[in-house]
Amino acid sequence: MSTSGAIASLDAFLHRWKAKAGNYTGDYITTPEGLVRNNMDDEQGRGGYYQEYACTSESQVMMARGYLRAYQATGESRYLQNARTAMQALIRYFFFGKVPSTATAWRSHWIVNAGAPFKSKESGRTTDTIAFGEAYECWPTWRKLRPNEFATAGDSMHWFIENFHLFSQLETEDQKGQWLAARDAMFREFKLLLSPKWQAKYKGAIPFEYTNKGDNLTVRSTSIFRGPYYTGYQNPLPWLYMQDYTAAANMLQLLVESQVAYTKRTGVKGPFAPVYHYDASLLGSAKKNVFTWNGPDPNTFWGGFQYRPFADVAHFWYHCKRSNIQNAAVSNASKVCMSFLSWLDGWLTAHPNNEYVPTEFREATQPSAPPANGDNDPHMIALALKGALFCKNAGADAAMVGRVIARLYAMVMKRHSKVGDMAGAFMHDPYSHIFKGFWAGDIMEALALYIMHHEKG
């Protein structure tokens, strides 16, 4: 099957597994309103941290981006319309119905109920109902938000910016302005990281969250960044759009030094040590000012936190090379990408029969790939492919990056289900319904980028 055919097949799968309006039970991946479930089946996310019909900002924004890239690669207008549907749902449910504006403050929450109403588990408030489409909170248990409460994951902020930027480029002329204004509204909060009051090291790196949560379930009058730097949350593209290469260089220095720390802990050069606590916020039992595997999201070893920064930094590097920009940020980006790409090439060469890239990066151990019958995650292959494609067009060693792209593309396409009720999905077990919304978006984007950066150029 061609790459464009695989995208069309994935799109058909997503439409086939759409819930019927008002019937939000059983297995489905999207809703008529445009929400994207985190998990297609009845698995509760993060071991029960959130309920099975959750829609996270991660899945929502990845789906919109995947469809935008599919439209960009193929010119098929239906993909642009699908991206609009996902983005409209993002604004309606996650941004509380308001497109971010430079004139007013915005609020965005990280999780929404994409299923039937369910009851709060908060003590004393167990009669509260979380309705379909309602943003809610999972800490310390499933509960309704306090008035005006919100929490935006740090990585969501750069995803929002990238999506708003893409819409401002690809939409019709009458729509471009609002998305450019939405992008610029997000810049306002990003620039808080450069304030003289922000004394953290690596000034320009993205903390764990942006929120107005206070102590003891109170709501602050002003919103703040808090929590450690996750290396998997870093993306210098917003600083590129703002042309602030000092902030980008600082963020990338965090990643350079995290690679050094990873090598010291494991003996492996290329991947990233996942967490750096610059202050006491959400510190827990971790130590400050050292790289660690200890953070508020306990899945610090998850492979997505490796391949995401690789792909995003490669994207930054590609844009800078295309614009003939050379500075400390670009040098750091090249260093980060080539170190990771060299490790990935070496690992693939040493494991010629593996059908997956490593998915776990635990402390003091070698990166590990899942067994053939394990809980395999195909979207990590797609993220690695995305990074390799950008590295290719940024000027990485042609022989090395050619080997990596060929191997990763073959891996992704091997996961494409062609028969049964999961036909069109990319997954390790076509006889199960284990499939995630953000997988679909990332895989669609990687295939679209393969068309644009490899098949066409």
N, C-alpha and C positions, 0 to 999 in steps of 0.2 A: 504494500500500500504506500502511496506517496505521502509526503509530509502534510500537504494540504488536505489530503483525504483523511489522514489520522485526526487532524483538527476537526474536520467536519463530523467524523465519527464520534469524537468526544462531545461535540456540541449536541448531536442527536441523542446521545446517552443522557446528558443533563436535562434535556427537554422531556425525554421519556420518563425520567424519574422525578417529575415535578408533582408536588402535592396538588390535590384538588382543593379549590377554594373552600375554606371552612372545615376541611377534614385533615387535621394535622396529627395523624396517628400513623403508625407503621413506618416502613422505610421509604424515605425520599431524600433528595439532596437539595432541591430548591423549592420555593413556594411561588404561587402566582404573583405575590407582591414583590418578588425579587430578592427575598432573603435566602442566604446560602447556609445550610447547616454545616456545623463543624464536622460532625460524624453522620454518615448516611444511615447507619444502623442504630440500634438502641444502646450503644456503648455510652456510658457516662464519661465525659472528658476528664482527663487528669485524675483517673482513679476515683471518680465521684465528686471531684471539686465542683464541677458544673453539670447540670442535668443534660439528658441525652438529646434534647431538641434545641440545644444552644446554637446560636449563631454568633460567632466572634467577629470582631473587626478584621482579624487576620483573614478568615475565609471570605468575607464580604469584599474587601479591597483587592485581594488576590484574584478573585473571579472577574471583577471589573477590569483589572489590568490585563489579565489573560485575553479577554475579549477585545480590548483595545489593540493589543499586539496582533491578534488574529486579523483584525480589520486592517491594520497597518501593513501586514504581510500579504494579504490576499485581495484587499479591496472589496470584500464581500460586505455589503451594507448591513446584512442581518447581524453580523458580529458587532458592529457599532451600536445597533439597537439593543442588543443583549447587554453591552457594556453600560448603556444608558439606564437600563432597567436595574442593574446591580447598583449603579451609582445613586440613582433616585432612592433606592431602598436604604443605602448608606446614609444619605442625608435625612430621610424621613425618620428612621429608627435610631440611628447611632448619634446623629447630630441634632436630635430632637426637633427635626423639621426645618432647620435654618441652615442655609448655605453659609459657610464662613465668610465674613465680610471684614474689610479693613476698618470699617466704621464702628464695629461693635465686637465685644468679646464673644468667643465661641465656646461651646461645651460639646464634648464627645465622650461617649462611654464605650467600654471595651466588649460588652456582651449584651445580647438581646435574646428573648425567648422566641424561637421560630416554630414552636409547637403549641399544643393545647395548653390552656391555662393550668397553673399548678400552684400549690400552697407554699407560702413562706415557711421556713423552718426556724425563724428567729423566735427565741423565747419571748412569750408574751404577745407575739404578733402572728401566731400560726393560722389565724383566720384570714390574714391578708392574701390576696390572690395576685399572682403575676400573670398578666394577660398576654395573649399573643402579640408580638411586636413590642413588648415593653422591655426597656432596659432594666436590669436588676444587678444585684451584687452577690458574690459568692463568699466573701469574707465578713465575719467569721463563719457564716453559713448562708444558705440561699435566702435572700431577703429583698424586700422592696428598697429602692433608693430613698434616702432622705431628700427633702425638697432641694432641688438644684445640685445635688451631689453628682459627681462624675469622676471617672479615672480613665485616662488615656494612656495606653501602653506606649513606651518610648519609641518602639519600632513602628507603631502605627502612624506616628507623626510623619516620618519620612515616606511611608507608603502613601499617605494622604497627599503629601506634597507632590510626589511623582505622578500620582493619578490625576490630580488637578492640572499639573503641567501637561501631561499627555492629552487630556481633554481640550486644553487651550490650544493645542496644536492640531488636533484631528477633528474637532467638532465643526459644525457649520458656523459661518461668520457671526450670526446673531447669538450664538451660545458661547463663543470663545471668551468674551469679556468677563462673564461671571466666574468662570473657572480660573482665569488668571487672577482675579481678585481673591478667590478662595485660596489659591496658592500663596499669594502675598500675605493674606491674613494669618496663615500658619507661620510665615517668616517672622512675624511679630513675636510670637512665643519662642521660636527658636533663638532669637537674638537675646532673650533673657539669659541664655547660657554664656553670653559675653559680658554681662553686667559686671561692674566693679564689685558688686556684692557677692558674685559667684566666685568663690575662692578655690574651687576644686582644681586639682591637677588635670591635665589634658583638656583645657578649656576649649569647648567646641564639641566634645563627645556627648552622646545622648544618654541621660540617666534612665533608670528603670521605668518611671512613669511621670506623667504630668497630671496633677489632681488637686482637688480642693478638699480632700478627706482630712479630717482632723483626728485628734485622739478620742477614743471612746465613742466612736460612731458619730462624731460631730462633723459639721461642715465649716470649713474655713471661709473667711470673707475674701481672701485672695488665694489664687491658685499657685502651686509651687511644683518644681521638679524635685523628685526625691528618689532614693534608692541607688544602688550601685550602677556602675557601667557594666552592662553585658556586652561582650565583644560581638555577640550575635545580633545586637540591636543597632550596630553602627553602619551608617551609610553617608558618605560625604557629598552625595548629589545635591542636597539642599544648599550646602555652602557653595557649591559650584554655581547654582542658579543665582545665589546672592553675590557671587564673585568675591567671597571671603576665603581666600586660600590659606590665610593664617589659621583660621578655625579648622579648616579641612586638614591642614598639616598636623594640628594638635590631635584631632581625632585619629588620624592615621598613625601618629606616633604611638598612641595607645595600642593599636593593632600590631605595630612592629614589635613593641616591647612585650605584648602578650605572646607573640610567637617565640620570642626568646625564653619567656617563662615556661611555655609549653615544652620546649626542648630540654630545659633544665629538669622538669618533672618527669619526662617520659623518654628522653633520648631521641625523640623524633622531631625533625625540623620541618616546619610548614604550617601545621594547625595552630589554633589559638587557645591559650588558657582563657576560660570563659567569663570570669567575673573579677572586677576590681572595685573595692569599697573605698571611696574617697572621703567619706564621712560616716557618722553613726546612724544615718537614716536607714532603716530596714537591715541593720547590721547583723542581728541575731548573734550567733556564736562565732562569726567570722572575725578576722583581724583586718584592721584598716591598712591601706597603702601597700598591699601586696596582692598579687594575682592568686585567685583561689577557685575552687569548684563549689563554693558555699554561697548560695544566694537565695532571695525570696521565692524565686521559681526554682524548685529543687531539681528540675530536669536539665541541669547545667551540662551534662554529658551528651545531650541530644545532638545528633549530627547536623540538624538544620541550623544550629548556632555556629557551625563551621562553614557550611556552603553558602549561607546567606551573605555574610560579609565578604567572602571571596567573590561572589557574583556582583555585589553592589560596588565594591571597590574597583573591580574590573570595568564595570560600567562607567564609573568616574574616570578611570584611566583612559578608556576609549574616547570619551568626549573631549578630554584635555588634549590627547594626541591629535584628534581630528581638527581641533581649533589651534594647534601649534602652541599650546600653553606649556611652559616648562618652569617649574618652581619646586620648592621643597615638598609641597603636597603631592605633586606628580611623581617626584622621586620616591616618596614614601609609598605611594600607590603601586608603583612598579615593583618595589621591593617586596611588599606584601603579596602581590599577585604571583610574582615569579617564584617566591618561596613556596607558596601553597601549590601552585601548578606543578612545580618540580616534585614535591612530595606525592601529589596525585598521580603523576606520570610514573614515578617509581613504584608506587603501590600497584597500579594497574598492570605494569610490566611484570611485577613479581607474583601476581595472582591472575594468570591468563584465563583461568576457567571460572572465575567468580562472576556472578551475574548481578551483583550489587556492589556499590561503593561502601566503605565503612560508614556505619550509622551510629556508633557509640564511641565517644572520645573521653574515656574515664581517666581520672588522675592516676599517674604512675603506671599506666599500662599502655600497650600499643593500641592504636585505633582498630576497631573490630567490625567486620561485616557480619550480617546475620547469616545463620545457616539457611540452606535451601528451603526448609520448611518453617522458618522462623517468621517473626512479625516484620516483614520487609516493607520498606517505605520507598516507593518509586519516585516520589517527588524530589528526594535528595539527589538522585541521578540527574534530574532535570535542572536543578539548581547548579550542580557542577557543570553541566553542559552550557548553561547560560554564561557562567563565568569564563569558561574556556573560549566560547565564541567571541566575547568581548576582548579577551586577551589576544586572540588571533588578530583582530583588527586594530589593536593597540600596538602591535609590533612584537609580540612574544615570539620566541624561537619557533620557526615554521614547522620543523620536523616534530618537535615535541608536542606542540599544540595540535598538530594534525593527527597524531596518534591518539591523543586524549579525546578529541572531538569524535573521531570515528568509533572509538570504543564506547563512549558514553551514548552516542546516538543509537548504536546497536542495542545497548542495554535498555534504553527507554522503549524503543520500538518492540522489543521482545516482551515487554510487559503489557502490550496492547491486547485487550481481550476482543476476540472477533466473533464469538458465538455465545449463545445463552442470554439470560436477562441482564448480564453486565456487559454485553458487547458495546464497545466504544470506550470503556473505562481503561485506565492503566493501573494495574494492581498485581499483587503477587499471587492471589488466589481467586480466579474468576468464578468460583463456585460459592464464594461468600459475598456478603454485602459490606465488607470492611473497606470503606472508601471515604475520603475526607474532602470537604469543599476546597480547602486551600491547595490540596494536591492538584485538583482539576485546574485551578488558575495558574499555578506555577508550571505545570506540564504544558498547558496550552501556550503560555508565554514562551517557554523554551523552544517549542516546535516552531512557533512563529519567528523567533529570532534565528533559528536554524535556516529557515527560508530566506530571511533578509540578509544574513551575514555569511552564509555558506553556499546555499544553492544559487542565490542571485549575485553574490559578491565575494 
